[in-house]
């Protein structure tokens, strides 16, 4: 399981994910209420030690479409993102991942999940009285072992 598949699986374990109609899609969000998409936006090397162990971070943006008829809806939507952000901080439990580098399989572990910039992103019909899209940036840090990298 690579980092994208793992983060999708972790998000699917969020207790309030049932608010979403079809779970978490990858690189796709429908314009219907309750749709959610996880968009990978890049991977970066954070540090590498002398023997080749790597700490990396993969960045994601989560888009979710919710109803936004009144302040109650918008508060519930923002609370969903807040609860998800809190939950993600405790969801990384050294789950195993496997990445492919130059055709070789490299084992690793998820070490940390964090998030930022949970906010209203856009309007479906140009007003707040219908469906709106919220975004949450998610950061997944993971560690790769050197014995396979060298």
C-alpha positions as CSV (number, residue, x, y, z in Angstrom):
1,X,0.0,0.0,0.0
2,X,1.5,3.3,-1.0
3,X,1.1,6.6,0.9
4,X,-1.9,7.7,-1.2
5,X,-3.8,4.4,-0.6
6,X,-2.9,4.5,3.1
7,X,-4.1,8.1,3.7
8,X,-7.4,7.2,1.9
9,X,-7.8,4.2,4.1
10,X,-7.1,6.2,7.3
11,X,-9.6,8.9,6.3
12,X,-12.2,6.2,5.6
13,X,-11.8,5.2,9.3
14,X,-12.9,8.7,10.5
15,X,-16.0,8.1,12.6
16,X,-18.0,10.9,11.0
17,X,-17.1,9.9,7.4
18,X,-20.6,8.4,7.2
19,X,-21.8,12.1,6.6
20,X,-20.3,11.6,3.1
21,X,-22.3,9.7,0.5
22,X,-19.6,7.6,-1.2
23,X,-16.6,7.7,1.1
24,X,-13.4,9.2,-0.1
25,X,-12.6,9.4,-3.8
26,X,-9.1,10.1,-5.1
27,X,-8.6,12.9,-7.6
28,X,-12.3,13.3,-8.0
29,X,-15.2,15.2,-6.2
30,X,-18.7,15.1,-7.5
31,X,-20.7,18.4,-7.3
32,X,-23.3,16.7,-5.1
33,X,-23.8,17.2,-1.3
34,X,-21.7,14.7,0.6
35,X,-19.1,14.1,-2.0
36,X,-15.4,14.0,-0.9
37,X,-12.2,13.9,-2.8
38,X,-8.6,13.4,-1.8
39,X,-6.1,15.1,-4.1
40,X,-2.4,14.3,-3.8
41,X,-0.4,17.4,-4.5
42,X,3.2,16.3,-4.1
43,X,5.9,14.5,-2.2
44,X,9.1,15.9,-0.7
45,X,12.2,14.7,1.1
46,X,12.4,16.3,4.5
47,X,15.7,14.7,5.6
48,X,18.1,11.9,4.8
49,X,20.7,10.6,7.2
50,X,24.2,9.3,6.4
51,X,23.1,5.7,5.9
52,X,20.2,6.7,3.6
53,X,17.1,6.6,5.9
54,X,14.6,9.1,4.6
55,X,11.9,11.1,6.2
56,X,9.4,12.3,3.6
57,X,6.1,14.3,3.5
58,X,3.3,13.8,1.1
59,X,0.8,16.7,0.7
60,X,-2.9,16.4,0.0
61,X,-5.9,18.6,-0.3
62,X,-9.3,17.1,0.7
63,X,-12.3,18.7,-0.9
64,X,-15.8,18.0,0.5
65,X,-19.2,19.3,-0.8
66,X,-21.8,20.1,1.8
67,X,-25.1,21.9,2.0
68,X,-24.9,25.6,3.1
69,X,-28.4,27.0,3.4
70,X,-27.8,28.8,6.7
71,X,-25.4,29.5,9.5
72,X,-26.2,26.2,11.3
73,X,-25.1,24.2,8.1
74,X,-21.9,26.2,7.8
75,X,-21.1,25.7,11.5
76,X,-21.7,22.0,11.1
77,X,-19.5,21.9,8.0
78,X,-16.6,23.7,9.7
79,X,-17.0,21.6,12.8
80,X,-16.7,18.5,10.6
81,X,-13.3,19.8,9.3
82,X,-12.2,20.7,12.9
83,X,-13.1,17.3,14.2
84,X,-11.3,15.6,11.3
85,X,-8.2,17.8,12.0
86,X,-8.1,16.7,15.6
87,X,-8.7,13.1,14.7
88,X,-5.9,13.0,12.1
89,X,-3.4,14.1,14.7
90,X,-3.9,10.7,16.5
91,X,-4.6,8.5,13.5
92,X,-0.9,7.8,12.5
93,X,0.0,4.7,14.3
94,X,3.1,3.5,12.4
95,X,1.0,1.9,9.7
96,X,3.2,0.2,7.1
97,X,3.5,1.5,3.6
98,X,5.4,0.4,0.5
99,X,6.8,2.7,-2.1
100,X,8.4,1.9,-5.4
101,X,11.7,3.7,-6.2
102,X,13.5,2.9,-9.4
103,X,11.5,-0.3,-9.7
104,X,12.4,-1.5,-6.2
105,X,9.9,-1.9,-3.4
106,X,10.9,0.1,-0.3
107,X,9.1,-0.5,3.1
108,X,8.2,2.4,5.4
109,X,5.9,3.6,8.1
110,X,3.5,6.5,8.5
111,X,4.8,8.6,11.3
112,X,2.5,11.7,11.5
113,X,-0.7,13.2,10.0
114,X,-1.4,16.8,10.3
115,X,-3.6,19.4,8.6
116,X,-4.0,23.1,7.9
117,X,-6.2,25.6,6.1
118,X,-9.6,24.0,6.7
119,X,-12.0,26.5,5.1
120,X,-14.8,27.3,2.7
121,X,-13.3,27.0,-0.7
122,X,-16.0,27.7,-3.3
123,X,-19.7,28.0,-4.1
124,X,-21.5,25.6,-6.5
125,X,-24.0,28.1,-7.7
126,X,-22.3,31.4,-6.8
127,X,-24.2,31.8,-3.5
128,X,-24.1,30.5,0.0
129,X,-27.7,29.2,-0.2
130,X,-26.8,25.9,-1.9
131,X,-23.9,23.5,-2.0
132,X,-20.4,24.7,-1.2
133,X,-17.0,23.1,-1.3
134,X,-14.7,23.0,1.8
135,X,-11.0,22.2,1.7
136,X,-8.6,20.8,4.2
137,X,-4.8,20.5,3.5
138,X,-3.4,17.2,4.9
139,X,0.2,16.4,5.4
140,X,1.4,12.8,5.8
141,X,4.9,12.2,7.1
142,X,6.5,8.9,6.7
143,X,9.9,7.1,7.2
144,X,11.7,4.9,4.7
145,X,14.4,2.5,5.8
146,X,17.9,2.6,4.2
147,X,18.7,-1.1,3.6
148,X,16.5,-1.1,0.4
149,X,17.4,2.5,-0.7
150,X,21.1,2.0,-1.1
